[in-house]
Amino acid sequence: MYNARHRSREIAFQMLYASELRDTPDIHTYFKHFQTVDELQEFAAFLVNGVRDHKKELDEAIEKAADNWRISRMSAVDRCILRLSAFEALFSTLPIAVIIDESVELAHTFGTKESSAFVHGILHTLNETK
């Protein structure tokens, strides 16, 4: 089901993932290159900038919730989804159930068979520890 916020999360995830693999242009260059409609840009930019601004804090929270997992050992896809979700969990008023549902959906779309369960488990623990 198409929803502007979900599509914005997909765009934000893709930008974060691209930046894991190589230096990426600024957000506005990305939006122009991929012809992203204006309605999606504001929320996607908020998410990307939030993750970038709080990356160290997000990584620490994720590692604390991910028993026996270092962030560097996680797949780039899972790591980016977790950072995006942790940012929303820690810095927004969105209900955790919505954040987890959105994250699991991203993991189904972009991750491996195991990604959705992995992401769900870490976010559930993150919510309990915050």
Contact map, one row per residue, 1 for C-alpha under 8 A:
1110000000000000000000000000000000000000000000000000000000000000000000000000000000000000000000000000000000000000000000000000000000
1111011000000000000000000000000000000000000000000000000000000000000000000000000000000000000000000000000000000000000000000000000000
1111111000000000000000000000000000000000000000000000000000000000000000000000000000000000000000000000000000000000000000000000000000
0111111100000000000000000000000000000011000000000000000000000000000000000000000000000000000000000000000000000000000000000000000000
0011111110000000000000000000000000000001001000000000000000000000000000000000000000000000000000000000000000000000000000000000000000
0111111111000000000000000000000000000000000000000000000000000000000000000000000000000000000000000000010000000000000000000000000000
0111111111100000000000000000000000000001000000000000000000000000000000000000000000000000000000000000000000000000000000000000000000
0001111111110000000000000000000000000001101100000000000000000000000000000000000000000000000000000000000000000000000000000000000000
0000111111111000000000000000000000000000001100100000000000000000000000000000000000000000000000000000000000000000000000000000000000
0000011111111100000000000000000000000000000000000000000000000000000000000000000000000000000000000000000001000000000000000000000000
0000001111111110000000000000000000000000000100000000000000000000000000000000000000000000000000000000000000000000000000000000000000
0000000111111111000000000000000000000000000110110000000000000000000000000000000000010000000000000000000000000000000000000000000000
0000000011111111100000000000000000000000000000010000000000000000000000000000000110010000000000000000000000000000000000000000000000
0000000001111111110000000000000000000000000000000000000000000000000000000000000000000000000000000000000000000000000000000000000000
0000000000111111111000010010010000000000000000010000000000000000000000000000000000000000000000000000000000000000000000000000000000
0000000000011111111100000000000000000000000000010000000000000000000000000000000100000000000000000000000000000000000000000000000000
0000000000001111111110000000000000000000000000000000000000000000000000000001100100000000000000000000000000000000000000000000000000
0000000000000111111111110000000000000000000000000000000000000000000000000000000000000000000000000000000000000000000000000000000000
0000000000000011111111110000000000000000000000000000000000000000000000000000000000000000000000000000000000000000000000000000000000
0000000000000001111111100000000000000000000000000000000000000000000000000001000000000000000000000000000000000000000000000000000000
0000000000000000111111100000000000000000000000000000000000000000000000000000000000000000000000000000000000000000000000000000000000
0000000000000000011111110000000000000000000000000000000000000000000000000000000000000000000000000000000000000000000000000000000000
0000000000000000011111111000000000000000000000000000000000000000000000000000000000000000000000000000000000000000000000000000000000
0000000000000010011001111100000000000000000000000000000000000000000000000000000000000000000000000000000000000000000000000000000000
0000000000000000000000111110110000000000000000000000000000000000000000000000000000000000000000000000000000000000000000000000000000
0000000000000000000000011111110000000000000000000000000000000000000000000000000000000000000000000000000000000000000000000000000000
0000000000000010000000001111111000000000000010000000000000000000000000000000000000000000000000000000000000000000000000000000000000
0000000000000000000000000111111100000000000000000000000000000000000000000000000000000000000000000000000000000000000000000000000000
0000000000000000000000001111111110000000000000000000000000000000000000000000000000000000000000000000000000000000000000000000000000
0000000000000010000000001111111111000000000000000000000000000000000000000000000000000000000000000000000000000000000000000000000000
0000000000000000000000000011111111111000100000000000000000000000000000000000000000000000000000000000000000000000000000000000000000
0000000000000000000000000001111111110000000000000000000000000000000000000000000000000000000000000000000000000000000000000000000000
0000000000000000000000000000111111110000000000000000000000000000000000000000000000000000000000000000000000000000000000000000000000
0000000000000000000000000000011111110000000000000000000000000000000000000000000000000000000000000000000000000000000000000000000000
0000000000000000000000000000001111111000000000000000000000000000000000000000000000000000000000000000000000000000000000000000000000
0000000000000000000000000000001111111101100000000000000000000000000000000000000000000000000000000000000000000000000000000000000000
0000000000000000000000000000001000111111100000000000000000000000000000000000000000000000000000000000000000000000000000000000000000
0000000000000000000000000000000000011111110000000000000000000000000000000000000000000000000000000000000000000000000000000000000000
0001000000000000000000000000000000001111110000000000000000000000000000000000000000000000000000000000000000000000000000000000000000
0001101100000000000000000000000000011111111100000000000000000000000000000000000000000000000000000000000000000000000000000000000000
0000000100000000000000000000001000011111111110000000000000000000000000000000000000000000000000000000000000000000000000000000000000
0000000000000000000000000000000000000111111111000000000000000000000000000000000000000000000000000000000000000000000000000000000000
0000100110000000000000000000000000000001111111100000000000000000000000000000000000000000000000000000000000000000000000000000000000
0000000110110000000000000000000000000001111111110000000000000000000000000000000000000000000000000000000000000000000000000000000000
0000000000010000000000000010000000000000111111111000000000000000000000000000000000000000000000000000000000000000000000000000000000
0000000000000000000000000000000000000000011111111100000000000000000000000000000000000000000000000000000000000000000000000000000000
0000000010010000000000000000000000000000001111111110000000000000000000000000000000010011000000000000000000000000000000000000000000
0000000000011011000000000000000000000000000111111111000000000000000000000000000000010000000000000000000000000000000000000000000000
0000000000000000000000000000000000000000000011111111100000000000000000000000000000000000000000000000000000000000000000000000000000
0000000000000000000000000000000000000000000001111111110000000000000000000000000000000010000000000000000000000000000000000000000000
0000000000000000000000000000000000000000000000111111111001000000000000000000000000110010000000000000000000000000000000000000000000
0000000000000000000000000000000000000000000000011111111000000000000000000000000000000000000000000000000000000000000000000000000000
0000000000000000000000000000000000000000000000001111111000000000000000000000000000000000000000000000000000000000000000000000000000
0000000000000000000000000000000000000000000000000111111111000000000000000000000000000010000000000000000000000000000000000000000000
0000000000000000000000000000000000000000000000000011111111100000000000000000000000100000000000000000000000000000000000000000000000
0000000000000000000000000000000000000000000000000000011111110000000000000000000000000000000000000000000000000000000000000000000000
0000000000000000000000000000000000000000000000000000011111111000000000000000000000000000000000000000000000000000000000000000000000
0000000000000000000000000000000000000000000000000010011111111100000000000000000000100110000000000000000000000000000000000000000000
0000000000000000000000000000000000000000000000000000001111111110000000100000000000100000000000000000000000000000000000000000000000
0000000000000000000000000000000000000000000000000000000111111111000000000000000000000000000000000000000000000000000000000000000000
0000000000000000000000000000000000000000000000000000000011111111100000000000000000000100000000000000000000000000000000000000010000
0000000000000000000000000000000000000000000000000000000001111111110000100000000001100100000000000000000000000000000000000100010000
0000000000000000000000000000000000000000000000000000000000111111111011100000000000000000000000000000000000000000000000000000000000
0000000000000000000000000000000000000000000000000000000000011111111000000000000000000000000000000000000000000000000000000000010000
0000000000000000000000000000000000000000000000000000000000001111111000000000000000000000000000000000000000000000000000000110110010
0000000000000000000000000000000000000000000000000000000000000111111111000000000000000000000000000000000000000000000000000100100000
0000000000000000000000000000000000000000000000000000000000000011111110000000000000000000000000000000000000000000000000000000000000
0000000000000000000000000000000000000000000000000000000000000000011111000000000000000000000000000000000000000000000000000000000000
0000000000000000000000000000000000000000000000000000000000000010011111101100000000000000000000000000000000000000000000000000000000
0000000000000000000000000000000000000000000000000000000000000010010111111100000000000000000000000000000000000000000000000000000000
0000000000000000000000000000000000000000000000000000000000100110000011111100001000000000000000000000000000000000000000000000000000
0000000000000000000000000000000000000000000000000000000000000000000001111110000000000000000000000000000000000000000000000000000000
0000000000000000000000000000000000000000000000000000000000000000000011111110000000000000000000000000000000000000000000000000000000
0000000000000000000000000000000000000000000000000000000000000000000011111111011000000000000000000000000000000000000000000000000000
0000000000000000000000000000000000000000000000000000000000000000000000011111111000000000000000000000000000000000000000000000000000
0000000000000000100100000000000000000000000000000000000000000000000000000111111100000000000000000000000000000000000000000000000000
0000000000000000100000000000000000000000000000000000000000000000000000000011111110000000000000000000000000100110000000000000000000
0000000000000000000000000000000000000000000000000000000000000000000000000111111111000000000000000000000000100010001000100000000000
0000000000000000000000000000000000000000000000000000000000000000000000100111111111100000000000000000000000000000000000000000000000
0000000000001001100000000000000000000000000000000000000000000000000000000001111111110000000000000000000000000000000000000000000000
0000000000001000000000000000000000000000000000000000000000000000000000000000111111111000000000000000001001100000000000100000000000
0000000000000000000000000000000000000000000000000000000000000100000000000000011111111100000000000000001000000000000000100010000000
0000000000000000000000000000000000000000000000000010001001100100000000000000001111111110000000000000000000000000000000000000000000
0000000000011000000000000000000000000000000000110010000000000000000000000000000111111111000000000000000000000000000000000000000000
0000000000000000000000000000000000000000000000000000000000000000000000000000000011111111100000000011001000000000000000000010000000
0000000000000000000000000000000000000000000000000000000001001100000000000000000001111111110000000000000000000000000000000010010000
0000000000000000000000000000000000000000000000100110010001000000000000000000000000111111111100000000000000000000000000000000000000
0000000000000000000000000000000000000000000000100000000000000000000000000000000000011111111111000010000000000000000000000000000000
0000000000000000000000000000000000000000000000000000000000000000000000000000000000001111111111110010000000000000000000000000001000
0000000000000000000000000000000000000000000000000000000000000000000000000000000000000111111100000000000000000000000000000000000001
0000000000000000000000000000000000000000000000000000000000000000000000000000000000000011111110000000000000000000000000000000000000
0000000000000000000000000000000000000000000000000000000000000000000000000000000000000011111111000000000000000000000000000000000000
0000000000000000000000000000000000000000000000000000000000000000000000000000000000000001101111100000000000000000000000000000000000
0000000000000000000000000000000000000000000000000000000000000000000000000000000000000001100111110110000000000000000000000000000000
0000000000000000000000000000000000000000000000000000000000000000000000000000000000000000100011111110000000000000000000000000000000
0000000000000000000000000000000000000000000000000000000000000000000000000000000000000000100001111111000000000000000000000000001000
0000000000000000000000000000000000000000000000000000000000000000000000000000000000000000000000111111100000000000000000000000000000
0000000000000000000000000000000000000000000000000000000000000000000000000000000000000000000001111111110000000000000000000000000000
0000000000000000000000000000000000000000000000000000000000000000000000000000000000001001100001111111111000000000000000000000000000
0000000000000000000000000000000000000000000000000000000000000000000000000000000000001000000000011111111100000000000000010011000000
0000000000000000000000000000000000000000000000000000000000000000000000000000000000000000000000001111111110000000000000000000000000
0000010000000000000000000000000000000000000000000000000000000000000000000000000000000000000000000111111111000000000000000000000000
0000000000000000000000000000000000000000000000000000000000000000000000000000000011001000000000000011111111100000000100110000000000
0000000000000000000000000000000000000000000000000000000000000000000000000000000000000000000000000001111111110000001110110000000000
0000000000000000000000000000000000000000000000000000000000000000000000000000000000000000000000000000111111111000000100000000000000
0000000001000000000000000000000000000000000000000000000000000000000000000000000010000000000000000000011111111110000000000000000000
0000000000000000000000000000000000000000000000000000000000000000000000000000110010000000000000000000001111111111001100100000000000
0000000000000000000000000000000000000000000000000000000000000000000000000000000000000000000000000000000111111111101100000000000000
0000000000000000000000000000000000000000000000000000000000000000000000000000000000000000000000000000000011111110000000000000000000
0000000000000000000000000000000000000000000000000000000000000000000000000000100000000000000000000000000001111111000000000000000000
0000000000000000000000000000000000000000000000000000000000000000000000000000110000000000000000000000000001111111111100000000000000
0000000000000000000000000000000000000000000000000000000000000000000000000000000000000000000000000000000000110111111100000000000000
0000000000000000000000000000000000000000000000000000000000000000000000000000000000000000000000000000000000010011111100000000000000
0000000000000000000000000000000000000000000000000000000000000000000000000000000000000000000000000000000000000011111111000000000000
0000000000000000000000000000000000000000000000000000000000000000000000000000010000000000000000000000000100110011111111100000000000
0000000000000000000000000000000000000000000000000000000000000000000000000000000000000000000000000000001110110011111111110000000000
0000000000000000000000000000000000000000000000000000000000000000000000000000000000000000000000000000000100000000011111111000000000
0000000000000000000000000000000000000000000000000000000000000000000000000000000000000000000000000000000000000000011111111100000000
0000000000000000000000000000000000000000000000000000000000000000000000000000010011000000000000000000001100100000001111111110000000
0000000000000000000000000000000000000000000000000000000000000000000000000000000000000000000000000001001100000000000111111111000000
0000000000000000000000000000000000000000000000000000000000000000000000000000000000000000000000000000000000000000000011111111100000
0000000000000000000000000000000000000000000000000000000000000100110000000000000000000000000000000000000000000000000001111111110000
0000000000000000000000000000000000000000000000000000000000000000100000000000000001001100000000000001000000000000000000111111111000
0000000000000000000000000000000000000000000000000000000000000000000000000000000000000000000000000001000000000000000000011111111100
0000000000000000000000000000000000000000000000000000000000000000110000000000000000000000000000000000000000000000000000001111111110
0000000000000000000000000000000000000000000000000000000000001101100000000000000000000100000000000000000000000000000000000111111111
0000000000000000000000000000000000000000000000000000000000000000000000000000000000000000100000010000000000000000000000000011111111
0000000000000000000000000000000000000000000000000000000000000000000000000000000000000000000000000000000000000000000000000001111111
0000000000000000000000000000000000000000000000000000000000000000100000000000000000000000000000000000000000000000000000000000111111
0000000000000000000000000000000000000000000000000000000000000000000000000000000000000000010000000000000000000000000000000000011111
